[in-house]
Amino acid sequence: MFVSGKTRDSQSARMESEIVPKITKMTVSGKKQSMGFEVPWYLAIDLLSLSLTLVSKKLSRYTLAIAEENGHTNTPQKGLLPEDASVASGVLSPQVVQVSEEQNMVPTPVKKASKAKPQIDVKAELEKRQGGKQLLNLVVIGHVDAGKSTLMGHLLYLLGNVNKRTMHKYEQESKKAGKASFAYAWVLDETGEERERGVTMDVGMTKFETPTKVITLMDAPGHKDFIPNMITGAAQADVAILVVDASRGEFEAGFETGGQTREHGLLVRSLGVTQLAVAVNKMDQVNWQQERFQEITSKLGQFLKQAGFKESDVAYIPTSGLGGENLVTRGQSSDLTQWYKGNCLLEQIDSFKPPQRSVDKPFRLCVADVFKDQGSGFCVTGKIEAGYIQVGERLLAMPPNETCTAKGITLHDEPVDWAAAGDHVSLTLTGMDIIKINVGCVFCDPKEPIKVCTRFRARVLIFNIEVPITKGFPVLLHYQTVSEPATITRLLSVLHKSTGEVTKKKPKFLAKGQNALIELQTQRPVALELYKDFKELGRFMLRYSGSTIAAGVVTEVEAAVKAAKEAFPIWSSKSPLERSQILNKLADLIERDLEAFAQAESKDQAGLISPWNLPLYLLTWKIAPAIACGNTVVAKPSEMTSVTAWMMCKLLEKAGVPPGVVNVVFGTGAKAGEALVCHPDVPLLSFTGSTLTAQRITEKSAPHCKRLSLELGGKNPAIIFDDADLSQCIPTTVRSSFANQGEICLCTSRIFVQRGIYNEFLKRFVEETKKWKTGNPSDPTINVGALISKEHLEKFNNIFLDYNSAFAKITNLPSKSVDKVRNYVKKAQAEGARVLCGEGVDPLALPPGNQKGYFMLPTIITEVKDESCCMQEEIFGPVTCVVAFDTEEEVIKRANGVKYGLAATVWSGNVGRVHRVAHRLQSGLVWTNCWLVRDLNLPFGGMKASGIGREGAKDSYEFFTEVKTITIKH
């Protein structure tokens, strides 16, 4: 669970906050007084917890046992964020005001965090650098075989950008390959595959100059198979040249249905290009006929006007790419000059108006390529969309939320000290691993980071599509250099094409030509900006089944965090009594619906029988204190057990919780979880899950200095001395080992028995364990239900459940295997241990309807070494190990000999011994002669790798509030 803390208000409206006091405490002469706090804040939490206890009791009918955690283990259930982790976003509340009578208060000097960026006049420097010439990014588009590469390659040759020796080489090589007419195309088509196939496949990039412009040329592929690459080039362009083939039948093939002329024209306009030159190529093949030229321009003119181009912004130029006619100088052919008096292609390019550069906005660069540098560090290439950068500056990559330093900047193969918006550059970066960066990542100013999300809202225009778009429609999102699978999760409204007014709410489907407001969810986090803030970074395209079906602009990113921020002022201004009353009502509603919640928690979303890890308990355990203290929350429950969270959402409104106070987002850890961890407006994170995931969260949240509460896993020992009351000890230890299929972080997985009673304990422990029945949890006689998943039960898999190797790369975690429950048993046997009952020893009899379920018998392992993985790693299943010990000193050392320190139990009739051992055990919770006896007001949490911080009553209050000290001189 993540908690986004108090929204922080500052002049920059960002992360630094001035916290408005809600519960004010004053310290005067050492006496603390409470003002306006008639009802203790934790009363509401206690009442809500009481309802949860009732839920737990009700759930015991379904053999779901009592549990405290939701997947505390280094198993595939927990990734970053694990598929079963929970999240909440909160805001910090009360403050302490200290009134001092000291007269001479000396302020503490504050050291500046970093040296301020030297101010430069970017526009003036650009003019100096370019000799007064303006920068322009030009993309060349058109149907395959229209002659784009030949046209521009010949233009570059005529301008002197390609020397005669190189051109002669291309002519000889192309002739040898049987492609003599492709010589000029090879200027831009540099790869062997492109030359062999005779088509452009990737975006070729080069530089040339006109009398008044410095042009960055991007030659985009025309074949429909490479439309995604064409979109990448068009997204970085300011202006475009649309090349069409004037040959009889060829223009028609490209312009009619199935051709790329229409799609390319529509795409560049949708991606922000407003100025267009149409090069009517191969005019020499139709003898420069004016009638053919007018026929083509007439058809194109009507289409381009419909696509959104102004007539004044479109120019038509007759050309011959192969012959070089009308390219850099006006054509000399009499067949042309008798009717055409306009610009040549170069003159038209020179007449384009450069757009206004966003040099005053925060730095943004979208990565187009990543490669290893010869020296230290690595390089990324891309276009600077906004702001500027200087050598030595720190940058933030989003995702993966990593910082680095710009060691060097290269512009057009020349090293420079700085670069600005509009430049296509190569950055040499240090301080970051290259494996963390992918094409599509955005480098930005660490102080003003770009938004990262998996869910956003957008206004879209639907193009030609054969099937209607409905909720759940799968698409491919093309955004800058990103190509990411996505799903249309909601159809919000149909909009009027001109006014943008809502004409229909919640439509069932969207059809051709409609404007609409939709919500999209991506598979992985993407870096986005709102269109109103950054036009260049707010546009995108949607494709489906090889065709472009829509263009859109981002209107809203991460509605949940925004809603929490907007709801905070009103909710935090409510008195503790008002918030307490709402929480009491919510507790009553939960108690009223106990039966429905119990049924839901005993099943997964597919209707198959699977375990629960108290998802409702964990969610409310964190939400209750957060909102009781006046915070607003964004919560991400496990998608494996998210039904009860969804059910609780419906009760929040009935209880009177205002909109935006509690926001529940559903999704995987990789999507929703990481987006919340990296979100700059979420200052608190409260997480329940594995130690591996916690390490990742700590790393990702560090740049934002977020406050963390990490409730992690355990490898909990039970120490049983020879004076223990076995009549109580044995049934309790069976329960502590196998309750909830062992899928509780507090479960006992190492049992140390003093040698004098070892054999007797083992015999009786096995007998008691065999009484526990495994099967369908709806049967009240069953004690053990199914494990969380098939993979967890029996297979080797990736660190993260259902996370592929690509995501392992994104999160910079190795794609390696971990042992699952059954494999731990097999490993123990291979190491010489003995299985006394359960897996592989006793038959598992299940009803016909449950034989494919993920069931496992309670398993006891003995004769296992302390260094075995079964004694060191958290198994998180119905498996426990029993070993003998001799002395008190010995067992304390062995019990402490793991990296975890969550919980422990001590069984002895000697009060002095109980106190001694409990004191020396490295565990956050120690039970003596009992297990899981809880007072929810007492601190909960672990030592070592079992967590950071404590939860429960006072500790939750301290975590979810912020203390401010104000010294008043009077």
C-alpha positions, 0 to 999 in steps of 0.5 A, spaced: 500 500 500 502 506 498 500 513 501 501 519 498 502 524 503 499 531 504 499 535 498 504 540 499 503 548 497 509 552 494 510 557 489 512 552 484 506 548 486 510 542 487 513 538 492 515 543 498 509 544 502 506 549 508 502 544 512 495 547 514 494 545 521 488 541 523 489 538 530 494 543 534 498 542 540 501 547 544 507 546 548 508 551 554 512 550 559 513 543 558 506 542 559 502 539 553 495 541 551 490 538 546 486 543 542 479 542 539 480 534 540 474 532 543 474 525 540 481 521 540 482 519 533 484 512 534 477 510 536 474 510 529 480 506 527 478 501 533 471 501 531 473 499 524 478 494 526 472 491 530 468 490 524 474 487 520 475 482 526 468 480 525 469 479 518 475 475 520 471 471 524 466 470 519 471 468 514 473 462 518 467 459 516 470 458 509 477 456 512 480 462 511 484 462 518 486 469 521 492 472 517 495 479 518 499 480 511 497 479 504 503 476 501 509 477 505 514 473 501 520 473 496 515 469 492 512 470 485 506 474 489 510 480 490 514 484 485 514 491 483 510 492 485 507 485 486 501 483 483 498 482 490 501 488 494 496 494 496 497 501 496 494 508 499 496 515 498 495 520 504 496 527 506 500 529 513 496 533 518 497 535 525 503 540 527 506 542 534 507 549 535 512 551 540 512 558 544 518 560 546 520 566 550 527 566 548 529 573 545 535 571 541 534 566 536 539 564 531 537 561 525 540 555 522 544 557 516 541 553 510 546 550 505 543 550 498 542 543 495 545 545 488 548 550 484 543 554 480 543 553 473 547 559 469 542 563 465 543 564 458 539 567 452 537 561 449 534 564 443 540 569 442 545 563 443 541 559 437 542 565 432 549 565 434 551 558 433 547 557 427 550 564 424 543 567 424 539 561 421 533 558 424 532 551 426 527 546 422 526 539 423 523 536 416 520 529 415 519 526 408 513 522 407 509 518 402 507 511 399 512 506 398 516 507 392 514 514 391 521 515 390 522 519 397 529 517 398 531 518 391 528 525 391 532 527 398 538 523 396 539 527 390 537 533 393 543 532 398 548 530 392 546 537 389 547 541 395 554 538 396 552 534 402 555 527 398 561 528 395 562 525 388 567 519 390 561 517 395 556 518 389 560 514 384 561 508 389 553 508 390 552 508 383 557 502 382 554 498 388 547 499 386 548 497 378 552 491 381 546 489 385 541 490 379 538 496 382 542 502 378 536 507 379 537 506 387 543 510 387 541 516 390 536 512 395 542 509 398 544 516 400 539 515 406 538 508 406 544 506 409 543 498 412 544 492 407 537 490 408 534 496 406 538 496 400 537 489 398 529 490 399 529 497 396 525 500 401 526 505 407 525 501 413 527 506 419 527 513 419 534 516 416 536 522 419 541 527 416 543 535 416 543 540 410 542 548 410 538 552 405 540 560 405 536 561 411 535 555 415 538 549 418 534 543 416 534 536 420 532 531 415 528 525 417 526 520 411 520 516 414 519 509 411 513 509 406 511 501 407 505 500 411 509 495 415 513 500 418 508 505 419 510 505 427 517 508 425 514 513 420 510 515 426 516 516 430 519 520 425 513 525 424 512 526 431 519 529 431 518 534 425 516 541 424 514 541 417 513 535 412 514 533 405 509 529 402 512 525 396 507 522 391 508 518 384 505 522 378 506 516 374 499 513 371 496 508 376 501 509 381 498 515 384 492 512 385 495 506 388 498 510 393 492 515 394 486 510 394 484 505 399 490 501 402 495 506 400 499 510 405 498 517 402 492 518 405 494 515 412 501 519 412 497 525 411 492 524 416 498 522 421 502 528 420 497 533 421 494 529 427 501 529 430 502 537 429 505 538 423 501 544 419 506 546 414 506 541 408 510 541 401 507 536 396 513 534 391 509 531 385 515 526 383 516 523 377 513 528 373 518 527 367 515 520 366 508 523 364 512 529 360 511 534 365 504 534 363 500 540 367 493 536 366 496 530 370 499 535 375 492 539 376 489 532 377 493 530 382 493 537 386 486 537 386 484 530 389 490 531 394 487 539 396 480 536 397 483 531 402 488 535 405 483 540 407 479 535 410 485 533 414 485 540 417 491 543 413 490 550 411 490 551 403 495 557 404 500 552 408 500 547 403 505 548 396 505 543 390 512 542 387 513 538 380 519 534 381 524 529 378 528 525 383 532 521 379 533 527 374 534 532 379 529 537 376 526 542 380 530 540 386 535 545 388 534 550 382 528 551 378 527 547 372 529 548 366 525 543 362 521 547 357 515 542 358 515 545 365 517 552 365 511 553 360 506 552 365 510 552 372 513 559 375 513 557 382 519 555 387 523 549 386 523 544 392 529 547 396 526 554 395 520 551 398 523 548 404 527 555 405 520 558 405 517 554 411 516 558 417 519 555 424 515 554 430 515 557 436 520 553 440 519 551 448 525 553 450 522 557 457 519 550 459 522 545 463 527 540 459 524 534 456 527 529 451 524 523 448 529 517 447 529 515 440 536 510 441 540 508 446 547 505 445 554 504 449 559 509 448 566 508 447 568 511 454 565 511 460 557 511 460 552 511 454 549 515 449 542 516 448 539 520 442 533 524 441 529 531 439 529 536 445 522 538 445 522 543 451 527 547 455 535 546 454 541 543 457 548 544 459 554 539 460 554 537 467 547 538 468 543 532 472 537 529 469 532 525 471 529 519 466 522 517 467 521 511 467 525 508 470 525 514 475 533 514 475 538 520 475 544 521 471 549 526 469 550 529 462 557 528 461 557 530 453 552 533 448 553 532 441 549 536 435 550 534 428 556 530 430 559 536 433 560 536 441 557 542 444 556 545 451 549 546 450 543 544 446 536 547 446 528 545 444 528 543 437 535 540 437 536 533 435 542 531 440 546 525 442 547 525 450 553 522 453 550 520 460 554 517 466 551 515 473 546 510 471 546 503 468 544 503 460 540 497 462 535 501 465 533 506 459 529 504 453 527 507 447 521 512 449 524 514 456 523 521 457 529 525 460 527 531 464 529 536 469 529 533 476 526 539 479 520 539 474 519 531 472 514 529 467 508 525 469 509 517 469 502 513 469 499 507 466 492 510 466 490 517 462 484 520 459 484 523 452 480 526 447 480 522 440 478 523 433 476 516 430 478 515 423 476 509 418 475 503 422 471 497 420 469 495 427 466 499 433 470 501 438 467 499 445 470 498 452 476 494 453 478 495 446 485 493 445 490 498 441 497 500 440 499 507 443 504 511 439 507 516 442 513 520 440 518 514 440 514 509 444 510 504 441 506 501 447 500 496 448 494 499 451 486 498 452 481 503 452 478 502 459 472 507 459 468 511 454 466 517 457 463 521 452 462 523 445 463 530 444 461 535 438 466 536 433 467 544 433 465 546 440 467 540 444 461 540 448 458 533 451 453 530 446 452 523 449 455 521 456 457 513 457 456 511 449 456 504 448 461 504 442 465 509 438 464 509 430 468 513 424 468 520 425 466 521 432 470 525 437 470 522 444 473 523 451 476 516 453 480 513 458 486 509 456 490 504 460 497 502 458 501 495 460 507 499 462 508 506 465 509 511 460 511 518 461 506 523 458 504 531 459 497 534 458 496 537 451 495 544 454 501 544 457 506 541 452 503 540 445 509 536 443 508 531 448 501 531 449 499 528 442 498 520 440 496 515 435 492 509 436 493 503 431 489 497 431 490 491 426 495 494 422 491 501 421 491 507 424 484 508 427 485 514 432 489 521 433 488 524 440 491 529 445 492 527 453 487 531 457 488 528 464 493 524 467 492 519 473 485 522 475 486 518 482 492 522 485 489 529 482 482 527 485 486 526 492 489 532 491 483 536 490 479 533 496 485 534 501 483 541 503 476 539 504 477 533 508 483 535 512 479 541 514 473 536 517 474 536 525 476 529 528 469 528 530 466 529 523 471 524 520 470 519 526 463 519 525 464 517 517 469 512 519 464 509 524 458 509 519 463 505 514 464 500 519 457 499 520 456 498 513 462 493 513 459 489 518 452 489 515 455 486 509 459 481 512 456 475 509 458 478 502 465 480 504 466 473 506 464 470 500 468 474 496 474 473 499 473 466 499 474 466 491 478 469 486 475 473 480 475 467 476 470 463 481 476 458 482 477 457 489 484 460 491 486 463 498 485 470 501 491 474 504 486 478 508 485 483 502 480 487 506 483 487 512 490 490 510 487 495 505 482 498 511 488 497 516 492 502 512 486 506 510 483 507 516 488 511 520 490 515 514 483 518 513 482 519 520 488 523 520 485 528 515 489 525 509 486 523 502 488 516 499 490 512 493 490 505 494 492 499 490 489 492 492 492 486 489 489 484 483 488 477 485 484 479 490 481 485 489 473 484 489 473 486 496 476 492 495 471 494 489 465 492 494 468 497 499 468 502 494 461 502 493 460 503 501 465 509 501 459 513 498 454 511 503 458 512 509 459 519 507 466 519 505 467 525 500 469 523 493 476 523 492 478 522 499 479 514 498 481 512 491 482 505 489 486 503 483 486 496 480 492 494 476 498 490 477 504 492 480 508 493 474 503 498 472 499 502 477 504 500 483 510 503 480 506 509 477 504 511 484 511 509 487 514 514 482 509 519 482 512 526 485 505 528 488 505 522 493 510 523 499 508 517 503 508 510 501 506 505 506 507 498 503 506 491 505 510 485 501 516 482 500 523 484 502 525 484 494 520 489 492 521 493 498 528 494 496 526 496 489 521 501 492 526 504 496 531 505 490 525 508 486 522 513 491 529 516 494 530 521 489 523 524 492 525 523 499 519 520 500 517 517 507 516 510 507 513 504 512 515 497 509 511 491 512 515 485 509 516 478 510 519 473 516 522 467 517 519 466 524 521 461 529 518 458 535 522 456 541 519 450 545 523 448 552 522 442 555 518 445 561 512 447 556 505 445 556 505 441 550 497 440 551 497 448 549 503 448 545 502 443 540 495 445 537 497 452 537 503 451 533 499 447 528 495 453 527 501 458 527 504 453 522 499 452 517 493 457 518 491 460 511 495 455 508 501 458 511 500 464 507 501 469 513 507 473 514 507 471 521 506 464 520 511 459 524 516 456 519 522 454 524 520 450 530 526 449 535 524 443 540 529 442 546 532 435 545 529 432 552 522 433 549 523 433 541 521 425 540 515 426 544 513 433 541 514 431 534 510 425 534 504 429 537 505 434 532 505 430 526 498 427 529 495 433 530 497 436 523 494 430 520 487 432 523 487 438 519 483 437 512 485 440 506 480 442 500 474 446 498 474 452 503 466 453 503 466 446 507 466 448 514 470 442 516 476 444 512 482 447 515 487 448 509 484 451 502 488 452 496 495 456 495 494 463 491 497 460 484 499 454 480 506 457 479 507 459 487 505 452 488 509 448 484 513 451 478 520 455 478 518 462 475 520 469 474 521 473 481 514 477 479 508 473 478 506 473 471 512 478 469 516 477 463 523 478 462 522 485 459 519 487 465 525 484 469 529 488 465 525 495 466 526 494 473 533 492 473 532 486 476 535 479 474 530 474 470 532 469 475 528 463 478 526 462 485 523 456 489 516 455 490 513 451 495 513 444 492 520 445 490 522 447 497 520 440 499 524 437 494 530 441 495 530 439 502 529 432 501 535 432 496 539 435 502 538 429 506 532 432 510 526 427 512 518 429 510 514 426 516 507 428 513 504 432 507 507 433 500 509 426 497 508 422 503 500 422 504 495 422 499 491 428 497 484 426 496 480 432 493 472 432 491 472 432 483 471 439 482 477 441 486 482 436 483 485 442 479 486 447 484 492 449 487 492 445 494 497 442 498 497 438 504 500 441 511 508 438 510 513 437 516 520 437 515 525 434 520 533 433 520 534 439 516 540 444 517 540 451 519 543 453 513 538 450 508 534 454 504 528 451 507 531 454 514 533 461 511 528 463 506 521 465 506 517 459 503 510 462 504 506 456 504 504 450 509 511 447 510 514 448 517 521 445 519 522 442 526 529 441 529 532 440 536 536 444 540 540 443 547 541 450 550 538 457 551 544 460 548 544 456 542 537 456 540 537 464 541 543 464 536 540 459 531 533 463 532 536 470 530 541 466 524 536 469 519 536 476 515 528 476 517 526 479 524 518 479 524 515 475 529 517 469 534 514 465 539 517 462 546 514 456 550 516 455 557 513 455 564 519 459 567 517 466 567 524 468 568 527 464 562 521 467 557 523 474 559 530 473 558 529 469 551 524 474 549 528 480 550 534 477 546 530 475 540 531 479 534 524 480 532 519 486 532 513 481 535 514 476 540 509 471 543 510 467 549 505 461 550 500 463 545 500 466 538 497 471 534 494 475 540 493 482 538 491 488 541 491 493 534 493 499 538 500 496 539 506 497 534 506 492 529 512 491 525 519 487 524 526 488 525 532 487 520 529 485 513 522 484 515 521 492 515 521 499 516 517 503 521 511 500 525 504 501 524 498 501 529 495 506 533 500 511 536 505 509 530 500 510 525 498 516 527 505 519 527 506 516 520 500 519 517 501 526 520 507 531 520 510 535 526 511 542 525 515 546 530 514 554 530 518 558 534 514 565 536 518 571 539 514 575 543 
